[in-house]
Every structure is written in structure tokens, then in C-alpha cells.
């Protein structure tokens, strides 16, 4: 608009001239042009100033127009702010409740998951134990159940034979077989790896009527006594002759005793002591006669083999399976679990009148007590079987390892002998054995040991005596060094058995 006004003004004031203008006209025209430019500049400045003034006036007018309402606007803003603040608090509170619900639900889920995990772990432990059993103790390596069942059948057969033997000797003056007790590895549960296990039993012998047995333990400082004997004495039966169906051997005349069988001193004794070899020969004939009286003789066969200090049987059942049985003789020491046994001593040839003290019945009773208190699988017994397996060819005896096991069974709770603790317990066995070898002392379990279960009845001297050292022979430096070397061999054999199964 401003430019259009300027150009229209110029058009009115500039006169039309010819092609040739004089000098005076040109000067006036230049002056006029400069004047118009100045006016135009001023006009533009005024227009701009007016526009800026109008803008300020509009803003001020707007502000003045809103001024009466500022209190209302501020109150509205305050309400908006409070509403926003309360909404944030409410949202946060709802979030906490949701989180607690989520946490409670998640905690319940975690408990359920934990229970499921524990059940899975228990199942896995059972699987691991079963897998371990199959890995280390395959059936061909550990036929424990078959041997135990066979052992019970053998004991049942022998009980039947002993009952018949009692009837045969009822009117004689020979020892009376009282009862049989299974002893040794088969009945203790850790039968070694052999094709034909030997079922060993102890037959308790009682003195016949008119006789008494008196244990003669020999040197009192020797426990268990290796040179003990059984002295046979006659007792007076006067006044009881009718009841006992016999004449008194002490006070009856020779004429009165002529029609009576000879006493035990004249049949099975040597120098007033019960003779083991004579007793064994007599008992072998007794078993043959008893076998003829049993109905089993028509289905099974029994062969009695000659033995100086025991009665060895070979029983063949209806399925042609052969069982080897060794029957040892024992005279009970008072009312204890210690017997004077016909078993051969470890050193040299045992004299025929020697009945060494034996703890075999007490040991069998100990393992029965442990089995009654242990878990149903009796896994602890397999430790002994493994030890017997890896001992082959070494100087350590099975009895020494069994002694170590019995000490640990009374020191460590039985629930810790389950299969899943196998590596820990077998390590304890070898560590205990190493400590005993290094200290050159392994205490006898039944002599001077306060940890023997109260159910096992021992002689008073067994309980009051100092502990017997089974490693006394290791006082020799050469034998001690050899024992330390064999300990390393035992460790290597165990690792080979666990890794390779052999």
C-alpha cells in the first residue's frame, strides 16, 4: 500500500518533457527525487512504528482483559495439580498392592516349586543309589540275598538235625548239642566273592548229666585266651539217681557201674580235659545217624568229610545244588556271648585239648543288632564286602578290617551308612585304618571297649581289661613300613574298583 501511494504521487508531480531537457530542469528533478526518497523513508519508519505500537497495545489489552480472572485461573491450576498428585499416590499404592499380591502368589509358587524340586532330588538320589549299586555292586559281585536265604535254609536244616541228635544222646553220657548259631561272613552279611561260600555255625555243647564243664583260661593276662581248655568233672548225683536215671559216678561201686555206660572222662577226654579231635570224630558219626532218621535223606544227600576240629558237611539239595557247611563246637563261658571254640588258632597246630576263646558269636550278635537298627537295605554291610575284596593278597587280615568297621559303626550314626554316603564312609574306613597303622595300635572291639552295646554280654575281665592291641606286630620297623605301603595299594585298588568295577 505504501509503495503504491508513493508511485502515484510521483506520477502526478513529474511533468512530461521532451527528449531533450535543459540543465535547470534536470537539477530540479534530482532535488525532487531526493526529497521524495527522504519522505518515503520517513513514511516507512512511521508505518513500522505504528505496527509495533499496535502489537504492544493488543497484548496489554489482552492482559488487562484477563486480569479480573487470575484468581479463578490460579484456583483451577491448583485443583489440577492436586488431582494429578492424588492420582500419582493412588497409582503407587495400587502398584504396591499388586506387587504384594504378585509376591505372595510368587512365594506360593516358589514353595510349590521347592517341594517339587525336593521330591525330584529325592527321586534322583534313589536313582543314583540304584545306579551306584548296579555300577559298583553288580549282582555277580554282590550275591548277598541269595547267600542269606541259603544260610537260613542251612540253619533250619541243622536245627532239625540237632533236635534228632538230642534224642539220640538223651540216655548217654556224651555232650548234648544245644543250639546252633550262624557265624562268619555269610551270616554277618558280607560273604566274599567265592563260587561256593562256606556256611559256618557254632554248635553249643552242654555237659551230660552227672558231669560239669569248667573253662580253664590259662594265663590270665592273655585275652582272648588262646590256650584255654575245658576241664570235665564228675558231680555227685546221690539222691537224684531215680530222677536222672543213672548211678552216681563218684559214690557208686564198680559193680553198680558195670551195667552203666562209661562217663565222659573215659570217652572224649584226655587228662580230664575235653578233647577236640575225639569230640569231632564222635559228632561226625552222630550227624550221620541223625541224617538217616530225617525224611530229607530221601530227597537230598549229605556227605560228612573228615576234619580234626570240626564237622564238615556237603549237602546236595533236590536241584543238585551243593552247600558246604562247617560245624564248629563251642562251650559257653558262663552266661556270656563268649565261647571256648574248637576253631583252629592262627599260629601253628592247635593241641587237641585246646579250646581258644572265640568272639564269633558276639560278633554275629553285634551285626544282628546293627541290622535291626539300620535301614531295610542294610547297605552298611557292603563296606565290609568291598574291604574283603580289595584285601586279597595283602597282609591285612579281614578280621582287622572288620574290627575297624565295628568301631566306626558305633561311632557314626547308622543313617549315615546309606548308599549315598558310600564314598564318605569308605574313606572313613581307610582313614581310620591309616591312623591305626601310623600309631601302631588297633583296639580289639570286645576287650576294654566301653562302646560295646549293652545287649552283648561279655565276661567281666573283657570289660575291665586294658584295650588289646591287634597291631602289636607293627612295632617291628620292617613290618610297619610294609603296612604303610599296602595302605597305598588298598587306596589304588579301591579307586580301580570304583572306576572300572574290578
Secondary structure as UniProt FT lines:
FT   HELIX           2..13
FT   HELIX           23..66
FT   HELIX           67..69
FT   HELIX           70..136
FT   TURN            139..141
FT   HELIX           144..168
FT   TURN            169..171
FT   STRAND          176..183
FT   HELIX           184..188
FT   STRAND          198..206
FT   TURN            209..210
FT   STRAND          211..216
FT   TURN            220..221
FT   STRAND          229..234
FT   TURN            238..239
FT   HELIX           241..244
FT   TURN            249..251
FT   HELIX           254..257
FT   TURN            258..259
FT   HELIX           264..266
FT   TURN            267..268
FT   STRAND          269..270
FT   TURN            271..272
FT   STRAND          273..274
FT   HELIX           276..292
FT   HELIX           295..298
FT   STRAND          301..305
FT   STRAND          311..316
FT   TURN            318..319
FT   STRAND          322..332
FT   TURN            334..335
FT   STRAND          339..341
FT   TURN            352..353
FT   STRAND          357..358
FT   HELIX           360..373
FT   TURN            376..377
FT   TURN            379..380
FT   HELIX           381..390
FT   TURN            391..393
FT   HELIX           398..411
FT   HELIX           414..417
FT   HELIX           419..421
FT   HELIX           422..439
FT   TURN            450..451
FT   TURN            454..455
FT   HELIX           460..464
FT   TURN            470..471
FT   HELIX           472..475
FT   HELIX           477..500
//
